[in-house]
Structure formats: structure tokens, C-alpha cells
Amino acid sequence: SIYVMLSRVKSLEGLVVLKWFPSNILEQLLQEEFCVEFLKLEALDIATHEW
């Protein structure tokens, strides 16, 4: 997804946009299944930091 690609860029120098896309794509809400999965991953992250 566009968000994933943009989130991995370390600097604007490392960013190349090859195709135009509407900015509202970045503002879309995640589907419920993804939100649930992210909550599970966040809980695992917190639990493993306590080790």
C-alpha cells in the first residue's frame, strides 16, 4: 500500500513518486479486521518488552 511505502522512507531524498495518487488515500480508515490485528500485535509488543 502507499502508506507502507511512504512510512519506510527515511528522508525526502529517498522518496520517488512514480505515479500520482489522491491524498485522501492516506486518510482512509482501516478495515475492522486490520484494527483488531494491530491491537493484538500491540499487546504482544508490550508483553515482550516486559521480558
ChimeraX attribute file (.defattr): number of C-alpha atoms within 10 A of each C-alpha:
attribute: neighborCount
match mode: 1-to-1
recipient: residues
	/A:1	7
	/A:2	10
	/A:3	10
	/A:4	9
	/A:5	9
	/A:6	16
	/A:7	8
	/A:8	10
	/A:9	12
	/A:10	9
	/A:11	8
	/A:12	8
	/A:13	7
	/A:14	9
	/A:15	12
	/A:16	9
	/A:17	8
	/A:18	6
	/A:19	5
	/A:20	6
	/A:21	10
	/A:22	7
	/A:23	8
	/A:24	7
	/A:25	11
	/A:26	13
	/A:27	9
	/A:28	8
	/A:29	9
	/A:30	9
	/A:31	8
	/A:32	9
	/A:33	8
	/A:34	11
	/A:35	12
	/A:36	12
	/A:37	11
	/A:38	12
	/A:39	11
	/A:40	11
	/A:41	12
	/A:42	12
	/A:43	11
	/A:44	11
	/A:45	11
	/A:46	10
	/A:47	10
	/A:48	9
	/A:49	7
	/A:50	6
	/A:51	5
